[in-house]
Amino acid sequence: KRKMKMTMSRVQKRAMESLLVVVSLGVLLQLAGCSPPPDPVMCTHGTSNCTITNTYGSFTDRTICRAAKVTYPRTEQELVAAVAAVASTKQKVRVATKHSHSIPKLACPGGDDGTIISTAQLNRTVRVDAAKRLMTVESGMLLRDLVEAAAAAGLSLPHSPYWHGLTIGGLLSTGAHGSSLWGKGGAAHEYVVGLRIVTPAPASQGFAVVRELGADHPDLDAAKVSLGVLGVISHVTLAMQPLFKRSVTLVKRDDSDFQEQVALWGHLHEYGDMTWLPHQGKVIYRQDDRVDVSTPGNGLYDLPLIRTRELIDARAAEERLQENGTDTARCEAAQQQAAASERLNVFTNDGVSFTGYPVVGYQHRIQAFGTCFNSPEDGLLTSCAWDPRIRGFFNYNSGFSVPLSKAPAFVADMQRLRNLNPDSFCSSVDPSIGVLLRYVKASSAYLGKPEDSIGVDIIFYRSHTEGMPRAHADVVDEIEQLALHKYGGIPHWGKSRNFAFDGAITKYPKVHEFLRVKDRYDPKGLFSNEWTDKVLGINGSPNIIKKRCAIEGLCVCSNNSHCAPEQGYFCRPGKVYKEARVCSFFKDY
């Protein structure tokens, strides 16, 4: 038998000290400052012989996606020509966005002969009708640019995701959302009242057509959350509202009534969300509502610049703690991280300094954040925390939702799991950002949320070495299986690992309507790839069964080889949800 050495050492102490160089591993994963990330499409010969990845530099299965070529249309006319070119030769094609934030393999065209159509240069405002409160933009426009252009016209996009480095076409295709149960809810696609989409066509129609879908068009509910399998969105028209302000206060409380509050908080505050800090036994409640536009304040939601060297040092320290640290060492580091995170203010009252809550600001300055992708290149002195050109943060992001009616029971089970061993949460769940819970309203979109839900985001460590276990890997895996199987949850289309998507499509009551539209728009499946066929239930399973597949999140373990038995990780039932199968560590084996 082997024994893993888990004793405190000078190496571990140095790791803890290095972790404090940056204020928060978890927060920095989603926020950072400066050098723009590289284009996710890289080619060896101009625009041919290409590879595509995501902004994190790695898909869930760690494979490299290749394509014969990439094209960057600058107008809708050029986009039509690009689609016609692939349709005439029956090539596989997928759409790439400027930063490619989706974690699963949505952007892979499939095979070395496929084509990538990038919307990076389709990034302009088409028209603004302030009187009718309508705004039409090209699909490659970044959320940041959209909300700023809207504000200049005296308008606001009512709801959006929190990260403004997404394109409008990309966030629609994956159903990205903020947090709200009020009105139409917090998903951006609920405010789409029209779009233009370019799809393949017969030779008699020039191999490509532009379909215009108005607010009353029956296919709009398929196109506004589509995984990119219908064609390429060229223009999006959004229903806007007059420019308004919000008032934000973050309140930290004991988690003793977390179970009860999760059912109520979203009804009390239009933009309310919750962040559970399991090891601290606390919940941060976001008390966030509209206020009169005359209310004083010019608040901003963002984070100061972090230097690349500090990101690299922090990652190295995290790796040492993961591989050689004890639970005691990891929890000490987690406590120090959490304390440092509390001293960091993601809100400022005037765009410069934080003077206290509430923070009042205009919608376009409060609704989303992110600076690292929109600053001048500085030679990587500063960078996005996850930039693949540096050895910075490398994490998983599991996103899934649970029906709101079942959320209290789900929260109770998470707390039961935490209470069995609170120290296991120090390394399994990021200690600074914790578990983020957002409210998502039921959608008319065929691939939108089938019912009012609580969206859950968990960020956690990922090794650069394939198949390398992470400390207390069973914790997040059991939480995910609790959500997806016991409570009927569904994964976020743009997040999560492979196993989360297995069978998920059966939980969408209108998937057959969606597939009928897909068959009409793209009967040859040119815009589909192996991944979309699997998650849509057309062909195969998203699971990849091989040694250590459960460590990588590619499968749910069914035997020990799917874990890492040589390192003490064996396939065992969950601790709270006994039907779960997770890779549990045994110190002596």
CORGI-V881714 format. One record per residue. OMEGA is omega as a letter, one per 40 degrees, with the letter a starting at -180 (* if undefined). BURIAL is + if it has 9 or more other ideal C-beta (glycine too) atoms within 8 Angstrom, else -. Layout:
<<OMEGA/BURIAL> <OMEGA/BURIAL>>
This chain:
<<i/-> <i/-> <i/-> <i/-> <a/-> <a/-> <i/-> <a/-> <i/-> <i/-> <a/-> <i/+> <i/+> <i/+> <i/+> <i/+> <a/+> <i/+> <a/+> <i/+> <i/+> <a/+> <a/+> <i/+> <a/+> <a/+> <a/+> <i/+> <a/+> <a/+> <i/+> <i/+> <g/+> <a/+> <a/+> <i/-> <a/+> <i/-> <i/-> <i/+> <i/+> <a/+> <a/+> <a/-> <i/-> <i/-> <i/+> <a/+> <a/-> <i/+> <i/+> <i/+> <i/+> <a/+> <i/+> <i/+> <a/-> <i/+> <a/+> <a/+> <i/+> <i/-> <i/-> <i/-> <a/+> <i/+> <a/+> <a/+> <i/+> <i/+> <a/+> <a/-> <a/+> <i/-> <i/-> <i/+> <i/-> <i/+> <i/+> <i/+> <i/+> <i/+> <i/+> <a/+> <a/+> <a/+> <a/+> <i/-> <i/-> <i/-> <i/+> <a/+> <i/+> <a/+> <i/+> <i/+> <a/+> <a/+> <i/+> <a/+> <a/+> <a/+> <i/+> <a/+> <a/+> <a/+> <a/+> <i/+> <i/+> <i/-> <a/-> <a/-> <a/-> <a/+> <i/+> <i/+> <i/+> <i/+> <a/+> <a/+> <i/+> <a/+> <a/+> <i/-> <a/+> <i/-> <i/-> <i/+> <a/-> <a/-> <i/-> <a/-> <i/+> <i/+> <i/+> <a/+> <i/+> <a/+> <i/+> <a/+> <i/+> <i/+> <i/+> <a/+> <a/+> <a/+> <i/+> <i/+> <i/+> <a/+> <i/+> <i/-> <i/+> <a/-> <i/+> <i/+> <a/+> <a/+> <a/+> <i/+> <a/+> <a/-> <a/+> <i/+> <i/+> <i/+> <a/+> <i/+> <i/+> <a/+> <i/+> <a/+> <a/+> <i/+> <a/+> <a/+> <i/+> <a/+> <i/+> <i/+> <a/+> <i/-> <i/-> <i/-> <a/+> <a/+> <a/+> <a/+> <i/+> <a/+> <i/+> <i/+> <i/+> <i/+> <i/+> <a/+> <a/+> <a/+> <i/+> <a/+> <i/+> <i/-> <a/-> <i/-> <i/-> <i/+> <i/+> <i/+> <i/+> <i/+> <i/+> <a/-> <i/+> <a/-> <a/-> <a/-> <a/-> <a/-> <a/+> <a/+> <i/+> <a/+> <a/+> <i/+> <a/+> <a/+> <i/+> <a/+> <a/+> <a/+> <a/+> <i/+> <i/+> <a/+> <i/+> <i/+> <a/+> <i/+> <a/+> <i/+> <i/+> <a/-> <a/+> <i/+> <i/+> <i/+> <a/+> <i/+> <i/+> <a/+> <a/-> <a/-> <i/-> <a/-> <a/+> <i/-> <a/-> <a/+> <a/+> <a/-> <a/+> <i/+> <a/-> <a/-> <a/+> <i/+> <a/-> <a/-> <a/+> <a/+> <a/+> <i/+> <a/+> <i/+> <a/+> <i/+> <a/+> <a/+> <i/+> <a/-> <a/-> <i/+> <i/+> <i/+> <i/+> <i/+> <a/+> <a/+> <i/+> <i/-> <i/+> <a/-> <i/-> <a/-> <a/+> <i/-> <i/+> <a/+> <a/+> <i/+> <a/+> <a/+> <i/+> <a/-> <i/-> <a/+> <a/-> <a/+> <i/-> <i/+> <i/+> <i/+> <a/+> <i/+> <i/+> <i/+> <i/+> <i/+> <a/+> <i/+> <i/+> <a/+> <a/-> <a/+> <i/+> <i/+> <i/+> <a/-> <a/+> <a/+> <i/+> <i/+> <i/+> <i/+> <i/+> <i/+> <a/+> <i/+> <i/-> <a/+> <a/+> <i/-> <i/-> <a/+> <i/-> <i/+> <i/+> <a/+> <a/+> <a/+> <a/-> <a/-> <i/-> <a/-> <i/-> <i/-> <e/-> <i/-> <a/+> <i/+> <i/+> <a/+> <a/+> <i/+> <a/+> <a/+> <a/+> <a/+> <i/+> <a/+> <a/+> <a/+> <a/+> <i/+> <i/+> <i/-> <a/-> <i/+> <i/-> <i/+> <i/-> <a/+> <i/+> <a/+> <a/+> <a/+> <a/+> <i/+> <i/-> <i/+> <i/-> <a/+> <a/+> <a/+> <i/+> <i/+> <i/+> <i/+> <i/+> <i/+> <i/+> <i/+> <a/+> <i/+> <a/-> <a/+> <i/+> <i/+> <i/-> <i/+> <i/+> <i/+> <i/+> <i/+> <i/+> <i/+> <i/+> <a/+> <i/-> <i/-> <a/-> <a/+> <a/+> <a/+> <a/+> <a/+> <a/+> <i/+> <a/+> <a/+> <a/+> <a/+> <i/+> <i/+> <a/+> <i/+> <i/+> <a/+> <a/+> <a/+> <i/+> <a/+> <i/+> <i/-> <a/+> <i/+> <i/+> <a/+> <a/+> <a/+> <i/-> <a/+> <i/+> <i/+> <a/+> <i/+> <i/+> <i/+> <a/+> <a/+> <i/+> <i/-> <i/+> <a/-> <a/-> <i/-> <a/+> <a/+> <i/+> <a/+> <i/+> <i/+> <a/+> <a/+> <a/+> <i/+> <i/+> <i/+> <i/+> <a/+> <i/+> <a/+> <a/+> <a/+> <a/+> <a/+> <i/+> <a/+> <i/+> <i/+> <i/+> <a/+> <a/+> <a/+> <i/+> <a/+> <a/+> <a/+> <a/+> <a/+> <a/+> <i/+> <a/-> <a/+> <a/+> <a/-> <i/-> <a/+> <a/-> <a/-> <a/+> <i/-> <i/+> <a/+> <i/+> <i/-> <i/+> <a/+> <i/-> <a/-> <a/+> <a/+> <i/-> <i/-> <a/-> <a/+> <i/+> <i/+> <a/+> <a/+> <a/+> <i/+> <a/+> <a/+> <i/+> <i/+> <a/-> <a/-> <i/-> <a/-> <i/-> <i/+> <i/+> <a/+> <i/-> <i/-> <i/-> <a/+> <i/+> <i/+> <a/+> <a/+> <i/+> <i/+> <i/+> <a/+> <i/+> <i/-> <a/-> <a/-> <i/-> <i/+> <i/+> <a/+> <i/+> <i/-> <i/-> <i/+> <a/+> <i/+> <a/+> <i/+> <i/-> <a/+> <i/-> <i/+> <a/+> <i/-> <i/+> <i/+> <a/+> <i/+> <a/+> <a/+> <i/+> <a/-> <i/-> <i/-> <*/->>
